[in-house]
Amino acid sequence: MMKRSLTLAMAAAAVVAVTGCSSSDSGSKPFTGALVDSGIQGVTYLCGGVTGVTGPDGRFDCTTAPVSFSLGTITLGTIDNITSDYLVFPQDIAGIARTETSQVVANMAVLFQSLDSDGDPLNGITIAPATVALLNDIATTPLNIGDYSASYMQGIVSDVVAVAVQEDSGSMLRVFSEETALANLALTVETPPPSPTQPGETTGSEGGN
């Protein structure tokens, strides 16, 4: 009986060891993701202890998940694992299906689109460092985006846009309503951009849900 118990214990330990090794290997594989509501440039991300800012088309490079996102003083959220298409929508950060919406998703859509440099989020979103600085001057208290009501988020972006226009009459920032922002986001969900090319690949693959 003792010999049988010892054998079972050793087998169980071997299974745990193999499982742990597999999980570790999978989690350490470098990848390139893309933050999208169309591609969003200018959002801070943190992964593997390294901080960066999303580049053209929302690209970001990580050695491992999880990945956390923030914009100025506003914490957007964290994804524990990269998606199969390497695209990260607001819904992925919120932890819901891409066909669904929530107040957190609406807040992100309003924030991203209202702070887009050329005022046309459908051709890509670029949030300039100067705009992030204005956001920090107005949203001085660090908060999670889920702590903002719809009206409070509208107030934040309205103040940022007003100051931007005051400082530069040529500024193209404009406030998007929740309804319009979600409709624009739905278009990108329906027809997502191509998946980013992964390390070691020569071409990207098509994105999907």
GUSEVEX-903561 format. One record per residue: residue number from 1; residue in one letter; chain; y, z, x of N, C-alpha, C in turn. Coordinates in steps of 0.05 Angstrom, whole numbers, plus 32768, in hexadecimal, padded with zeros to 4 digits. Example, Ala and Ser with C-alpha at 12.3 -4.5 7.8 and 13.67 -1.06 7.14 Angstrom:
ATOM; 1; a; A; 7F8E; 809C; 8108; 7FA6; 809C; 80F6; 7FBE; 809C; 8108
ATOM; 2; s; A; 7FD3; 808E; 8101; 7FEB; 808F; 8111; 8001; 809D; 8102
This chain:
ATOM; 1; m; A; 7FE8; 8000; 8011; 8000; 8000; 8000; 8019; 8000; 8011
ATOM; 2; m; A; 8019; 8010; 8027; 8030; 8012; 8038; 8035; 7FF8; 8046
ATOM; 3; k; A; 801E; 7FEB; 804F; 8021; 7FD1; 805D; 802D; 7FBC; 804A
ATOM; 4; r; A; 8024; 7FBC; 8031; 802E; 7FA8; 801D; 804C; 7FAD; 8018
ATOM; 5; s; A; 8054; 7FC6; 8016; 8070; 7FCD; 8011; 8081; 7FC4; 8029
ATOM; 6; l; A; 8077; 7FC8; 8041; 8086; 7FC0; 8059; 8089; 7FA2; 805A
ATOM; 7; t; A; 8073; 7F93; 8053; 8074; 7F76; 8052; 8089; 7F6C; 803E
ATOM; 8; l; A; 8089; 7F77; 8026; 809D; 7F6F; 8012; 80B9; 7F75; 801B
ATOM; 9; a; A; 80BD; 7F8C; 8027; 80D8; 7F93; 8031; 80E1; 7F7F; 8046
ATOM; 10; m; A; 80D0; 7F77; 8058; 80D7; 7F64; 806D; 80DE; 7F49; 8061
ATOM; 11; a; A; 80CE; 7F41; 804D; 80D3; 7F27; 8040; 80EE; 7F28; 8032
ATOM; 12; a; A; 80F4; 7F3E; 8024; 810E; 7F40; 8016; 8125; 7F3F; 802A
ATOM; 13; a; A; 8122; 7F4C; 8041; 8137; 7F4C; 8055; 813B; 7F30; 8060
ATOM; 14; a; A; 8125; 7F21; 8063; 8128; 7F05; 806D; 8137; 7EF4; 8059
ATOM; 15; v; A; 8132; 7EF8; 803F; 8140; 7EE8; 802A; 815D; 7EEF; 802B
ATOM; 16; v; A; 8164; 7F08; 802D; 8180; 7F10; 802F; 818E; 7F04; 8047
ATOM; 17; a; A; 8180; 7F04; 805E; 818B; 7EF9; 8076; 8191; 7EDC; 8074
ATOM; 18; v; A; 817D; 7ECD; 8069; 8180; 7EB0; 8065; 8197; 7EAA; 8052
ATOM; 19; t; A; 8198; 7EB9; 803C; 81AD; 7EB4; 8028; 81C9; 7EBA; 8034
ATOM; 20; g; A; 81CB; 7ECF; 8043; 81E5; 7ED6; 804F; 81EE; 7EC1; 8062
ATOM; 21; c; A; 81DB; 7EB6; 8072; 81E2; 7EA2; 8086; 81EB; 7E89; 8078
ATOM; 22; s; A; 81DE; 7E81; 8063; 81E5; 7E69; 8054; 8201; 7E6B; 8048
ATOM; 23; s; A; 8207; 7E82; 803C; 8221; 7E86; 8030; 8237; 7E85; 8045
ATOM; 24; s; A; 8232; 7E91; 805C; 8246; 7E92; 8071; 824B; 7E76; 807C
ATOM; 25; d; A; 8236; 7E67; 8080; 8239; 7E4B; 808A; 824A; 7E3B; 8077
ATOM; 26; s; A; 8244; 7E3D; 805D; 8252; 7E2E; 8048; 826F; 7E35; 8047
ATOM; 27; g; A; 8275; 7E4F; 804A; 8290; 7E58; 8047; 82A2; 7E52; 805F
ATOM; 28; s; A; 8296; 7E4A; 8076; 82A6; 7E46; 808E; 82AB; 7E28; 8093
ATOM; 29; k; A; 82A2; 7E17; 8082; 82A6; 7DFA; 8086; 82C3; 7DF2; 8081
ATOM; 30; p; A; 82D0; 7DE6; 8095; 82EC; 7DDE; 8091; 82EF; 7DC9; 807B
ATOM; 31; f; A; 8305; 7DC9; 806D; 830A; 7DB6; 8058; 8328; 7DB1; 8055
ATOM; 32; t; A; 832E; 7D9A; 8048; 8349; 7D93; 8041; 834B; 7D92; 8023
ATOM; 33; g; A; 835C; 7DA2; 8017; 8360; 7DA2; 7FFA; 837B; 7D96; 7FF3
ATOM; 34; a; A; 8380; 7D94; 7FD9; 839A; 7D89; 7FD0; 83A2; 7D99; 7FB7
ATOM; 35; l; A; 83BA; 7DA5; 7FB8; 83C5; 7DB3; 7FA1; 83D3; 7D9E; 7F90
ATOM; 36; v; A; 83CB; 7D9C; 7F76; 83D5; 7D86; 7F66; 83DF; 7D8F; 7F4A
ATOM; 37; d; A; 83F5; 7D83; 7F43; 8400; 7D82; 7F28; 8410; 7D68; 7F29
ATOM; 38; s; A; 8404; 7D53; 7F31; 8405; 7D40; 7F47; 8408; 7D50; 7F61
ATOM; 39; g; A; 8407; 7D42; 7F78; 8406; 7D51; 7F91; 841F; 7D62; 7F95
ATOM; 40; i; A; 841B; 7D7B; 7F9E; 8431; 7D8E; 7FA0; 8436; 7D96; 7FBD
ATOM; 41; q; A; 844C; 7D8C; 7FC8; 8453; 7D92; 7FE4; 8467; 7DAA; 7FE4
ATOM; 42; g; A; 8463; 7DBD; 7FF7; 8476; 7DD2; 7FFA; 846D; 7DEE; 7FF1
ATOM; 43; v; A; 8454; 7DF0; 7FE9; 8449; 7E0A; 7FE0; 843A; 7E17; 7FF7
ATOM; 44; t; A; 843F; 7E31; 7FFB; 8432; 7E40; 8010; 8415; 7E46; 8009
ATOM; 45; y; A; 8403; 7E43; 801C; 83E7; 7E4B; 8018; 83DD; 7E5C; 802F
ATOM; 46; l; A; 83C9; 7E6C; 8029; 83BC; 7E7D; 803D; 839E; 7E7B; 803B
ATOM; 47; c; A; 8391; 7E75; 8051; 8374; 7E74; 8051; 836A; 7E79; 806E
ATOM; 48; g; A; 8354; 7E88; 8070; 8349; 7E8E; 808A; 835D; 7E9C; 809C
ATOM; 49; g; A; 8370; 7EAB; 8091; 8383; 7EBA; 80A0; 839A; 7EA9; 80AA
ATOM; 50; v; A; 839B; 7E8F; 80A3; 83B0; 7E7D; 80AC; 83C2; 7E75; 8094
ATOM; 51; t; A; 83DC; 7E75; 8098; 83EF; 7E6D; 8084; 83FA; 7E52; 808A
ATOM; 52; g; A; 83FD; 7E41; 8075; 840A; 7E27; 8078; 8419; 7E20; 805F
ATOM; 53; v; A; 8423; 7E07; 805F; 8432; 7DFD; 8048; 8425; 7DE2; 8040
ATOM; 54; t; A; 8420; 7DDE; 8026; 8414; 7DC5; 801E; 8425; 7DAD; 8025
ATOM; 55; g; A; 8418; 7D98; 802F; 8426; 7D80; 8038; 8427; 7D6A; 8023
ATOM; 56; p; A; 842C; 7D52; 802B; 842C; 7D3B; 8018; 8413; 7D3A; 8008
ATOM; 57; d; A; 8416; 7D34; 7FEE; 8400; 7D33; 7FDB; 83F3; 7D4F; 7FD7
ATOM; 58; g; A; 8400; 7D64; 7FE0; 83F6; 7D7F; 7FDC; 83E0; 7D87; 7FEF
ATOM; 59; r; A; 83DC; 7D78; 8005; 83C6; 7D7D; 8017; 83C9; 7D98; 8025
ATOM; 60; f; A; 83B2; 7DA5; 8029; 83B1; 7DBD; 803A; 8396; 7DBE; 8048
ATOM; 61; d; A; 8395; 7DC9; 8060; 837D; 7DCB; 8070; 8374; 7DE7; 8074
ATOM; 62; c; A; 835A; 7DEC; 806F; 834F; 7E07; 8071; 8335; 7E07; 8080
ATOM; 63; t; A; 832F; 7E1D; 808D; 8315; 7E1F; 809A; 8301; 7E2D; 8087
ATOM; 64; t; A; 830C; 7E3C; 8073; 82FB; 7E4B; 8061; 830A; 7E52; 8048
ATOM; 65; a; A; 82FD; 7E55; 8032; 8309; 7E61; 801A; 8304; 7E7F; 801B
ATOM; 66; p; A; 8313; 7E8F; 800C; 8326; 7E88; 7FF6; 8340; 7E7D; 8001
ATOM; 67; v; A; 834F; 7E71; 7FEE; 836A; 7E66; 7FF4; 837E; 7E73; 7FE0
ATOM; 68; s; A; 8393; 7E7E; 7FEB; 83A8; 7E8A; 7FDA; 83C1; 7E79; 7FDB
ATOM; 69; f; A; 83CF; 7E77; 7FC4; 83E7; 7E67; 7FC3; 83FF; 7E78; 7FB9
ATOM; 70; s; A; 8416; 7E71; 7FC4; 842F; 7E7E; 7FBB; 8446; 7E6B; 7FBE
ATOM; 71; l; A; 845C; 7E71; 7FB0; 8474; 7E61; 7FB2; 848B; 7E75; 7FB4
ATOM; 72; g; A; 8496; 7E79; 7FCC; 84AA; 7E8D; 7FD0; 849F; 7EA8; 7FCA
ATOM; 73; t; A; 84AD; 7EB7; 7FB9; 84A4; 7ED2; 7FB2; 848F; 7ED3; 7F9C
ATOM; 74; i; A; 8488; 7EBB; 7F92; 8476; 7EBA; 7F7B; 8459; 7EB4; 7F84
ATOM; 75; t; A; 8447; 7EC7; 7F7F; 842B; 7EC3; 7F85; 841E; 7EB3; 7F6F
ATOM; 76; l; A; 8412; 7E9C; 7F76; 8406; 7E8A; 7F62; 83EA; 7E92; 7F5C
ATOM; 77; g; A; 83DA; 7E9A; 7F70; 83BF; 7EA1; 7F6C; 83AD; 7E98; 7F82
ATOM; 78; t; A; 8393; 7E9C; 7F7E; 837F; 7E97; 7F93; 8367; 7E88; 7F87
ATOM; 79; i; A; 835C; 7E75; 7F96; 8342; 7E69; 7F8F; 832E; 7E74; 7FA3
ATOM; 80; d; A; 8317; 7E7D; 7F98; 8302; 7E89; 7FAA; 82F2; 7E74; 7FB8
ATOM; 81; n; A; 82EF; 7E5C; 7FAC; 82E0; 7E46; 7FB8; 82EF; 7E2C; 7FB2
ATOM; 82; i; A; 82EE; 7E1A; 7FC5; 82FA; 7E00; 7FC1; 82EB; 7DF0; 7FAC
ATOM; 83; t; A; 82F9; 7DE1; 7F9C; 82EC; 7DD1; 7F86; 82DC; 7DBA; 7F92
ATOM; 84; s; A; 82CA; 7DAF; 7F82; 82B9; 7D9A; 7F8C; 82C8; 7D81; 7F93
ATOM; 85; d; A; 82DF; 7D7C; 7F87; 82EF; 7D64; 7F8D; 8305; 7D6B; 7FA1
ATOM; 86; y; A; 8307; 7D84; 7FAA; 831B; 7D8D; 7FBD; 8338; 7D8C; 7FB2
ATOM; 87; l; A; 833A; 7D89; 7F97; 8354; 7D8A; 7F8A; 8358; 7DA5; 7F7E
ATOM; 88; v; A; 8370; 7DB0; 7F7F; 8376; 7DCA; 7F74; 838C; 7DC7; 7F60
ATOM; 89; f; A; 8385; 7DC9; 7F46; 8398; 7DC8; 7F30; 83A1; 7DE5; 7F29
ATOM; 90; p; A; 83B8; 7DE8; 7F1B; 83BF; 7E02; 7F12; 83A9; 7E10; 7F02
ATOM; 91; q; A; 839A; 7E00; 7EF3; 8383; 7E0C; 7EE4; 836E; 7E18; 7EF6
ATOM; 92; d; A; 8369; 7E0B; 7F0D; 8356; 7E16; 7F20; 8360; 7E31; 7F2B
ATOM; 93; i; A; 8379; 7E33; 7F31; 8384; 7E4D; 7F3B; 8383; 7E62; 7F25
ATOM; 94; a; A; 8387; 7E59; 7F0C; 8386; 7E6C; 7EF5; 836A; 7E74; 7EEE
ATOM; 95; g; A; 8356; 7E65; 7EF7; 833A; 7E6B; 7EF2; 8331; 7E61; 7ED7
ATOM; 96; i; A; 833D; 7E4B; 7ECC; 8334; 7E40; 7EB3; 832E; 7E23; 7EB6
ATOM; 97; a; A; 8321; 7E17; 7EA2; 831A; 7DFA; 7EA3; 8334; 7DEA; 7EA4
ATOM; 98; r; A; 8332; 7DD3; 7EB1; 834A; 7DC2; 7EB4; 8354; 7DB7; 7E9A
ATOM; 99; t; A; 8343; 7DB6; 7E86; 834C; 7DAC; 7E6C; 835A; 7DC2; 7E5B
ATOM; 100; e; A; 835A; 7DDB; 7E66; 8367; 7DF1; 7E57; 8382; 7DF7; 7E63
ATOM; 101; t; A; 8392; 7E07; 7E54; 83AC; 7E10; 7E5D; 83AE; 7E2E; 7E58
ATOM; 102; s; A; 83C0; 7E3A; 7E66; 83C6; 7E57; 7E62; 83E3; 7E5B; 7E6A
ATOM; 103; q; A; 83ED; 7E73; 7E66; 8409; 7E78; 7E6E; 840D; 7E76; 7E8C
ATOM; 104; v; A; 83F8; 7E7E; 7E9B; 83FA; 7E7C; 7EB8; 83FC; 7E5E; 7EC0
ATOM; 105; v; A; 83EB; 7E4E; 7EB4; 83EC; 7E31; 7EBA; 8407; 7E25; 7EB2
ATOM; 106; a; A; 8411; 7E2C; 7E9B; 842B; 7E22; 7E92; 8441; 7E2B; 7EA5
ATOM; 107; n; A; 8440; 7E44; 7EAE; 8455; 7E4D; 7EC1; 8454; 7E3D; 7EDA
ATOM; 108; m; A; 843C; 7E38; 7EE5; 843B; 7E28; 7EFD; 8445; 7E0C; 7EF9
ATOM; 109; a; A; 843E; 7DFF; 7EE3; 8447; 7DE4; 7EDD; 8465; 7DE3; 7EDB
ATOM; 110; v; A; 8471; 7DF6; 7ECD; 848E; 7DF7; 7ECA; 849B; 7DFB; 7EE6
ATOM; 111; l; A; 8491; 7E0E; 7EF5; 849C; 7E14; 7F10; 849A; 7DFC; 7F22
ATOM; 112; f; A; 8483; 7DF0; 7F25; 847F; 7DDA; 7F37; 8491; 7DC2; 7F30
ATOM; 113; q; A; 8490; 7DBA; 7F16; 849E; 7DA2; 7F0E; 84BC; 7DA6; 7F0D
ATOM; 114; s; A; 84C6; 7DBD; 7F06; 84E3; 7DC2; 7F05; 84EF; 7DC2; 7F21
ATOM; 115; l; A; 84DF; 7DC9; 7F35; 84EA; 7DCB; 7F51; 84E4; 7DB2; 7F61
ATOM; 116; d; A; 84D9; 7D9D; 7F55; 84D4; 7D84; 7F62; 84ED; 7D76; 7F6B
ATOM; 117; s; A; 84EF; 7D6E; 7F84; 8508; 7D64; 7F90; 8514; 7D4C; 7F82
ATOM; 118; d; A; 8503; 7D3A; 7F78; 850E; 7D22; 7F6B; 850D; 7D23; 7F4D
ATOM; 119; g; A; 8504; 7D39; 7F42; 8504; 7D3C; 7F25; 84EF; 7D2C; 7F16
ATOM; 120; d; A; 84DC; 7D1F; 7F25; 84C8; 7D0E; 7F19; 84AC; 7D18; 7F23
ATOM; 121; p; A; 84A0; 7D2B; 7F16; 8487; 7D37; 7F20; 8470; 7D23; 7F1F
ATOM; 122; l; A; 8471; 7D0E; 7F0F; 845B; 7CFC; 7F0D; 8457; 7CEB; 7F26
ATOM; 123; n; A; 846C; 7CE9; 7F37; 8468; 7CDA; 7F50; 8463; 7CED; 7F68
ATOM; 124; g; A; 845C; 7D05; 7F62; 8457; 7D19; 7F77; 846D; 7D2E; 7F76
ATOM; 125; i; A; 8466; 7D47; 7F7E; 8479; 7D5D; 7F7D; 847F; 7D66; 7F99
ATOM; 126; t; A; 8498; 7D67; 7FA0; 84A1; 7D71; 7FBA; 84B4; 7D88; 7FB5
ATOM; 127; i; A; 84AD; 7DA0; 7FBE; 84BF; 7DB7; 7FBC; 84CB; 7DBD; 7FD7
ATOM; 128; a; A; 84E5; 7DB7; 7FDA; 84F2; 7DB9; 7FF4; 84F5; 7DD7; 7FFD
ATOM; 129; p; A; 84F5; 7DDB; 8017; 84FA; 7DF7; 8021; 8513; 7E03; 8016
ATOM; 130; a; A; 8528; 7DF3; 8013; 8542; 7DFE; 8009; 853E; 7E07; 7FEC
ATOM; 131; t; A; 852E; 7DF9; 7FDD; 8528; 7E01; 7FC1; 8519; 7E1B; 7FC0
ATOM; 132; v; A; 8506; 7E1E; 7FD2; 84F6; 7E37; 7FD4; 8509; 7E4E; 7FDB
ATOM; 133; a; A; 851C; 7E49; 7FED; 852F; 7E5E; 7FF5; 8540; 7E66; 7FDC
ATOM; 134; l; A; 8548; 7E53; 7FCC; 8557; 7E5A; 7FB3; 8546; 7E6A; 7FA1
ATOM; 135; l; A; 852C; 7E63; 7F9E; 851A; 7E72; 7F8D; 8518; 7E8E; 7F97
ATOM; 136; n; A; 8516; 7E92; 7FB1; 8514; 7EAE; 7FBB; 852E; 7EBE; 7FB6
ATOM; 137; d; A; 8545; 7EB0; 7FB6; 855E; 7EBE; 7FB1; 855F; 7EC8; 7F94
ATOM; 138; i; A; 8552; 7EB9; 7F82; 8553; 7EBF; 7F65; 853C; 7ED1; 7F5C
ATOM; 139; a; A; 8524; 7EC9; 7F65; 850C; 7EDA; 7F5F; 8507; 7EED; 7F76
ATOM; 140; t; A; 8518; 7F01; 7F78; 8517; 7F13; 7F90; 8500; 7F26; 7F90
ATOM; 141; t; A; 84F5; 7F2C; 7F79; 84DE; 7F3F; 7F77; 84C4; 7F2F; 7F78
ATOM; 142; p; A; 84B3; 7F34; 7F8D; 8499; 7F27; 7F8E; 8488; 7F2D; 7F75
ATOM; 143; l; A; 847E; 7F18; 7F68; 846E; 7F1B; 7F50; 8458; 7F06; 7F50
ATOM; 144; n; A; 8443; 7F0C; 7F41; 842F; 7EF8; 7F3B; 8439; 7EE7; 7F24
ATOM; 145; i; A; 8432; 7ECD; 7F25; 843C; 7EBB; 7F11; 8433; 7EC3; 7EF4
ATOM; 146; g; A; 841D; 7ED1; 7EF2; 8414; 7EDA; 7ED8; 8425; 7EF0; 7ECC
ATOM; 147; d; A; 8437; 7EFC; 7EDD; 8448; 7F11; 7ED3; 8461; 7F06; 7EC5
ATOM; 148; y; A; 8465; 7EEC; 7EC7; 847C; 7EDF; 7EBB; 8476; 7ED6; 7E9F
ATOM; 149; s; A; 8487; 7EDC; 7E8C; 8486; 7ED1; 7E71; 8491; 7EB4; 7E73
ATOM; 150; a; A; 848C; 7EA5; 7E5E; 8496; 7E89; 7E5D; 84B4; 7E89; 7E5F
ATOM; 151; s; A; 84C2; 7E9B; 7E51; 84DF; 7E9B; 7E51; 84EA; 7EA4; 7E6C
ATOM; 152; y; A; 84DC; 7EB6; 7E79; 84E5; 7EC0; 7E93; 84E2; 7EAA; 7EA8
ATOM; 153; m; A; 84CC; 7E9B; 7EA7; 84C8; 7E85; 7EBA; 84DD; 7E70; 7EB5
ATOM; 154; q; A; 84E3; 7E69; 7E9C; 84F8; 7E56; 7E97; 8513; 7E5F; 7EA2
ATOM; 155; g; A; 8518; 7E79; 7EA0; 8531; 7E84; 7EAA; 8533; 7E82; 7EC8
ATOM; 156; i; A; 851C; 7E87; 7ED6; 851B; 7E85; 7EF4; 8521; 7E68; 7EFD
ATOM; 157; v; A; 8513; 7E55; 7EF1; 8517; 7E39; 7EFA; 8532; 7E2F; 7EF1
ATOM; 158; s; A; 853C; 7E38; 7EDB; 8557; 7E2F; 7ED2; 856C; 7E39; 7EE5
ATOM; 159; d; A; 8569; 7E51; 7EEF; 857C; 7E5C; 7F03; 857B; 7E4D; 7F1D
ATOM; 160; v; A; 8562; 7E47; 7F26; 855F; 7E38; 7F3F; 856C; 7E1C; 7F3D
ATOM; 161; v; A; 8566; 7E0F; 7F27; 8571; 7DF4; 7F23; 858F; 7DF5; 7F21
ATOM; 162; a; A; 859A; 7E08; 7F13; 85B7; 7E0A; 7F10; 85C5; 7E0E; 7F2B
ATOM; 163; v; A; 85BA; 7E20; 7F3C; 85C6; 7E24; 7F56; 85C3; 7E0B; 7F68
ATOM; 164; a; A; 85AC; 7DFE; 7F66; 85A7; 7DE6; 7F76; 85BB; 7DD0; 7F6F
ATOM; 165; v; A; 85C0; 7DCD; 7F56; 85D4; 7DB8; 7F4D; 85F0; 7DC0; 7F55
ATOM; 166; q; A; 85F6; 7DDA; 7F53; 8610; 7DE4; 7F5B; 8615; 7DDF; 7F79
ATOM; 167; e; A; 8601; 7DE3; 7F89; 8604; 7DDF; 7FA6; 8602; 7DC2; 7FAE
ATOM; 168; d; A; 85F5; 7DB2; 7F9E; 85F2; 7D95; 7FA4; 85F2; 7D86; 7F8A
ATOM; 169; s; A; 8608; 7D79; 7F84; 860B; 7D6A; 7F6B; 85F7; 7D54; 7F68
ATOM; 170; g; A; 85EB; 7D4C; 7F7F; 85D7; 7D36; 7F7E; 85BB; 7D41; 7F7A
ATOM; 171; s; A; 85B8; 7D5B; 7F77; 859D; 7D66; 7F74; 858F; 7D5B; 7F5B
ATOM; 172; m; A; 8576; 7D54; 7F5D; 8567; 7D48; 7F47; 8554; 7D5C; 7F3A
ATOM; 173; l; A; 8556; 7D76; 7F42; 8546; 7D8A; 7F35; 854D; 7D8C; 7F17
ATOM; 174; r; A; 853A; 7D90; 7F06; 853F; 7D94; 7EEA; 852A; 7DA6; 7EDE
ATOM; 175; v; A; 8531; 7DB4; 7EC9; 851F; 7DC7; 7EBD; 850C; 7DB8; 7EA9
ATOM; 176; f; A; 84F2; 7DBD; 7EAD; 84DE; 7DB2; 7E9B; 84D6; 7DC7; 7E86
ATOM; 177; s; A; 84D4; 7DBE; 7E6D; 84CA; 7DD0; 7E59; 84AC; 7DD5; 7E5D
ATOM; 178; e; A; 84A2; 7DEA; 7E52; 8485; 7DEF; 7E54; 8475; 7DD9; 7E48
ATOM; 179; e; A; 847E; 7DCE; 7E32; 846F; 7DB9; 7E24; 846E; 7DA0; 7E35
ATOM; 180; t; A; 8485; 7D98; 7E41; 8486; 7D80; 7E52; 8476; 7D84; 7E6B
ATOM; 181; a; A; 8478; 7D9B; 7E78; 846A; 7DA1; 7E91; 844C; 7D9F; 7E8D
ATOM; 182; l; A; 8442; 7DAB; 7E77; 8425; 7DAA; 7E71; 841C; 7D8E; 7E6B
ATOM; 183; a; A; 842D; 7D7F; 7E5D; 8425; 7D63; 7E58; 8423; 7D53; 7E71
ATOM; 184; n; A; 8435; 7D57; 7E84; 8434; 7D49; 7E9E; 841B; 7D52; 7EAD
ATOM; 185; l; A; 8415; 7D6B; 7EAD; 83FD; 7D75; 7EBB; 83E4; 7D69; 7EAF
ATOM; 186; a; A; 83E3; 7D67; 7E94; 83CC; 7D5B; 7E87; 83C7; 7D3E; 7E90
ATOM; 187; l; A; 83DC; 7D30; 7E95; 83D9; 7D14; 7E9F; 83CB; 7D14; 7EBA
ATOM; 188; t; A; 83D1; 7D26; 7ECB; 83C4; 7D27; 7EE5; 83A8; 7D31; 7EE3
ATOM; 189; v; A; 83A2; 7D43; 7ED1; 8387; 7D4C; 7ECC; 8376; 7D35; 7EC2
ATOM; 190; e; A; 8382; 7D25; 7EB0; 8373; 7D0E; 7EA5; 836D; 7CF9; 7EB9
ATOM; 191; t; A; 8380; 7CF4; 7ECB; 837D; 7CE0; 7EE0; 8384; 7CED; 7EFB
ATOM; 192; p; A; 8371; 7CFC; 7F06; 8377; 7D0A; 7F1F; 837A; 7CF8; 7F37
ATOM; 193; p; A; 8389; 7D01; 7F4B; 838B; 7CF0; 7F64; 8371; 7CF0; 7F73
ATOM; 194; p; A; 836F; 7CDF; 7F87; 8357; 7CDF; 7F98; 8353; 7CF9; 7FA6
ATOM; 195; s; A; 833B; 7D00; 7FAB; 8335; 7D18; 7FBB; 833F; 7D13; 7FD8
ATOM; 196; p; A; 8349; 7D28; 7FE4; 8352; 7D25; 8000; 833B; 7D20; 8013
ATOM; 197; t; A; 8340; 7D11; 8028; 832C; 7D0B; 803C; 8325; 7D25; 804B
ATOM; 198; q; A; 830B; 7D29; 804E; 8302; 7D42; 805B; 82FF; 7D3F; 8079
ATOM; 199; p; A; 8300; 7D55; 8088; 82FD; 7D53; 80A5; 82E3; 7D45; 80AC
ATOM; 200; g; A; 82E6; 7D31; 80BD; 82CF; 7D21; 80C6; 82CA; 7D08; 80B5
ATOM; 201; e; A; 82D8; 7D06; 809F; 82D5; 7CEE; 808E; 82EB; 7CDA; 8096
ATOM; 202; t; A; 82E5; 7CC0; 8091; 82F8; 7CAB; 8098; 8309; 7CA3; 8080
ATOM; 203; t; A; 82FD; 7CA7; 8068; 830C; 7CA1; 804F; 8307; 7CB7; 803B
ATOM; 204; g; A; 8319; 7CB9; 8028; 8316; 7CCD; 8012; 8304; 7CC3; 7FFD
ATOM; 205; s; A; 82FC; 7CD4; 7FEB; 82EC; 7CCD; 7FD4; 82FC; 7CD1; 7FBB
ATOM; 206; e; A; 82F5; 7CC4; 7FA6; 8304; 7CC7; 7F8D; 8302; 7CE3; 7F82
ATOM; 207; g; A; 8318; 7CED; 7F77; 8318; 7D07; 7F6B; 830C; 7D07; 7F4F
ATOM; 208; g; A; 8308; 7D1E; 7F44; 82FD; 7D21; 7F29; 82FD; 7D3E; 7F21
ATOM; 209; n; A; 82F4; 7D44; 7F08; 82F5; 7D5F; 7EFF; 82DB; 7D6D; 7F06
